Amino acid sequence: MRTFRSYAPSEPPGDVIAGLLLEHLGKFSVTYRIGLFQDGDDVAAVGRFVHVYVDARTRRPAEVPSQLHSCLHALSPGARLQP
C-alpha cells in the first residue's frame, strides 16, 4: 500500500529535503511516512508506504529480520536514544 498527496509544485531552482519517519514497526511489515519540503519549511508533498517482508521461497509474509527489527525499533517514535 502506498499513498501520496502533493501540496505544492516542486521545481528548480530550490532545494528539496526529504524526511522519513517510521510510523509502525510490525512483525511482518514496516510502515514509513515521507515528507518532501521545498525551500526549508514549505511542505511540498507527503506520502506513506508499507514494506511487507516476504519469504523468497514460499512467497508468504516473513518476519522482519531480527537485526533489522532492532535497528528500526531504535528509530521508532518514543524510542530513547542511547548515548
Backbone bond lengths (Angstrom), bond angles and torsions (degrees), N, CA, C in turn:
res aa  C-N    CA-C-N  psi(-1)  N-CA   C-N-CA  omega(-1)  CA-C   N-CA-C  phi
1 M - - - 1.441 - - 1.516 108.38 -
2 R 1.314 115.70 139.41 1.451 119.46 173.20 1.515 108.98 -148.87
3 T 1.313 115.62 148.37 1.454 121.63 176.80 1.516 108.16 -134.59
4 F 1.312 116.09 155.84 1.454 120.93 -179.31 1.522 108.58 -152.46
5 R 1.314 116.81 136.05 1.466 120.99 178.17 1.524 107.97 -136.56
6 S 1.312 115.37 124.93 1.457 121.60 179.67 1.525 109.39 -98.25
7 Y 1.334 115.72 136.38 1.461 121.04 179.58 1.521 112.75 -110.56
8 A 1.322 116.05 -25.26 1.463 120.09 -177.64 1.521 108.53 -155.32
9 P 1.325 116.31 149.72 1.463 117.80 176.60 1.523 110.47 -65.99
10 S 1.294 115.69 145.45 1.460 121.56 178.48 1.519 107.21 -121.02
11 E 1.317 115.41 110.08 1.456 118.96 -176.86 1.518 109.92 -148.27
12 P 1.316 117.12 158.36 1.466 120.84 178.99 1.518 109.95 -65.99
13 P 1.313 121.58 155.46 1.456 123.47 -6.45 1.522 110.37 -79.94
14 G 1.284 115.56 166.27 1.454 121.09 178.64 1.507 111.02 130.49
15 D 1.307 114.44 159.30 1.454 120.79 179.60 1.515 110.26 -96.86
16 V 1.313 116.45 144.57 1.456 122.87 172.98 1.522 106.86 -118.10
17 I 1.314 116.07 125.70 1.455 121.82 179.30 1.523 107.84 -112.98
18 A 1.327 115.88 134.53 1.464 121.04 178.48 1.521 109.17 -106.10
19 G 1.323 115.41 135.08 1.453 121.72 174.76 1.517 108.51 -116.67
20 L 1.321 116.72 139.59 1.462 122.03 -178.62 1.522 108.89 -122.58
21 L 1.324 116.13 132.72 1.459 122.28 -179.67 1.517 109.43 -126.32
22 L 1.298 116.23 134.42 1.463 121.01 173.15 1.525 106.54 -82.51
23 E 1.315 116.59 110.20 1.465 120.93 -176.85 1.521 112.34 -86.84
24 H 1.336 116.14 -41.22 1.460 119.69 -178.08 1.525 109.51 -150.42
25 L 1.318 115.56 134.32 1.453 122.00 176.89 1.521 107.61 -117.90
26 G 1.318 115.50 109.66 1.447 120.72 -178.89 1.517 112.07 -106.75
27 K 1.312 116.16 -173.45 1.458 121.82 -179.85 1.530 111.62 -73.76
28 F 1.348 116.40 -35.43 1.460 121.86 -176.07 1.534 113.61 -117.02
29 S 1.322 117.28 -8.61 1.468 119.25 -174.59 1.520 111.92 -148.66
30 V 1.325 113.89 163.50 1.461 122.51 176.81 1.526 107.36 -131.68
31 T 1.332 116.85 132.30 1.454 121.76 177.22 1.525 108.19 -108.14
32 Y 1.323 115.12 126.65 1.456 121.94 179.79 1.525 109.18 -115.16
33 R 1.336 115.73 149.43 1.465 121.82 170.32 1.522 106.20 -118.09
34 I 1.314 115.68 143.55 1.464 120.76 179.30 1.518 108.78 -128.58
35 G 1.310 115.91 142.61 1.454 121.59 175.27 1.518 109.12 -127.88
36 L 1.312 116.53 137.17 1.461 122.14 175.24 1.522 107.88 -111.18
37 F 1.311 115.39 128.04 1.466 121.59 -175.47 1.517 109.07 -120.44
38 Q 1.321 116.35 128.15 1.462 122.90 -179.43 1.515 109.15 -99.55
39 D 1.317 116.56 131.33 1.474 122.68 174.94 1.526 112.53 50.77
40 G 1.301 116.52 51.20 1.459 120.17 175.34 1.505 113.73 97.41
41 D 1.343 116.61 -95.98 1.458 119.93 -170.41 1.525 115.49 -104.13
42 D 1.312 119.22 -10.43 1.460 120.50 -176.42 1.526 110.52 -73.12
43 V 1.332 116.18 121.02 1.466 120.66 179.19 1.521 108.34 -75.99
44 A 1.333 115.48 118.98 1.462 120.40 178.95 1.520 110.98 -93.05
45 A 1.339 117.25 -36.14 1.465 120.34 -177.42 1.521 109.62 -164.76
46 V 1.327 115.24 153.94 1.454 121.92 172.96 1.521 108.32 -133.12
47 G 1.310 116.23 153.21 1.453 120.04 179.26 1.510 110.91 -154.82
48 R 1.311 114.50 173.29 1.453 121.13 -179.44 1.526 107.29 -147.94
49 F 1.327 115.88 141.58 1.455 118.33 173.65 1.519 110.10 -145.60
50 V 1.304 115.15 152.45 1.463 123.02 -178.49 1.524 108.26 -115.74
51 H 1.319 116.10 127.40 1.459 122.17 175.88 1.525 107.37 -105.12
52 V 1.328 116.17 111.46 1.462 121.61 177.09 1.522 107.67 -98.96
53 Y 1.313 116.17 125.78 1.465 120.87 178.57 1.520 108.99 -80.63
54 V 1.332 115.51 137.38 1.455 121.49 -174.74 1.526 109.30 -131.07
55 D 1.325 116.03 137.20 1.459 121.94 174.65 1.532 107.81 -70.41
56 A 1.322 117.68 124.64 1.461 121.57 -175.78 1.528 112.30 -63.73
57 R 1.315 117.32 -31.59 1.462 120.09 -177.49 1.523 112.25 -80.77
58 T 1.327 117.06 -47.80 1.470 120.74 -174.89 1.524 113.20 -90.52
59 R 1.349 116.30 -16.86 1.467 122.18 -176.91 1.530 112.02 62.44
60 R 1.322 116.92 24.18 1.466 123.69 177.91 1.523 108.64 -106.50
61 P 1.347 117.58 157.21 1.464 119.46 177.07 1.527 111.30 -55.17
62 A 1.325 114.74 140.00 1.468 121.96 179.85 1.521 108.19 -124.87
63 E 1.309 115.86 154.99 1.463 120.09 178.70 1.523 110.33 -65.64
64 V 1.331 115.31 144.96 1.454 120.62 172.62 1.533 105.98 -59.50
65 P 1.335 119.14 129.76 1.464 120.46 -179.76 1.530 111.27 -51.85
66 S 1.330 116.23 137.39 1.469 120.80 -171.73 1.523 112.97 -58.13
67 Q 1.326 118.35 -40.11 1.462 119.88 -179.84 1.525 110.68 -65.84
68 L 1.317 117.23 -41.29 1.458 121.37 177.75 1.529 110.33 -67.88
69 H 1.323 117.04 -40.20 1.468 121.49 178.29 1.525 110.13 -57.74
70 S 1.327 116.79 -43.79 1.473 120.89 179.29 1.519 111.70 -63.67
71 C 1.335 116.94 -42.79 1.467 120.74 178.87 1.523 111.03 -64.67
72 L 1.320 116.51 -44.43 1.462 120.24 -179.46 1.518 111.32 -67.31
73 H 1.330 117.29 -36.81 1.468 120.47 178.95 1.524 110.49 -59.22
74 A 1.324 116.95 -35.95 1.466 120.94 179.31 1.527 111.25 -64.91
75 L 1.337 117.70 -22.16 1.463 121.81 -179.90 1.523 113.40 -95.69
76 S 1.322 117.41 -4.38 1.460 120.31 -176.09 1.530 110.91 -71.43
77 P 1.346 116.42 151.31 1.460 119.52 178.89 1.535 110.82 -56.30
78 G 1.310 115.43 133.65 1.452 120.19 179.31 1.512 114.45 90.67
79 A 1.340 117.40 -10.06 1.466 120.01 178.72 1.523 108.74 -69.29
80 R 1.296 115.43 143.72 1.467 119.94 178.15 1.521 109.08 -94.73
81 L 1.309 115.03 127.40 1.469 119.61 178.09 1.515 108.88 -77.57
82 Q 1.318 115.29 137.43 1.456 121.19 178.27 1.528 108.65 -89.67
83 P 1.337 116.87 134.85 1.486 119.22 179.47 1.512 111.49 -68.42
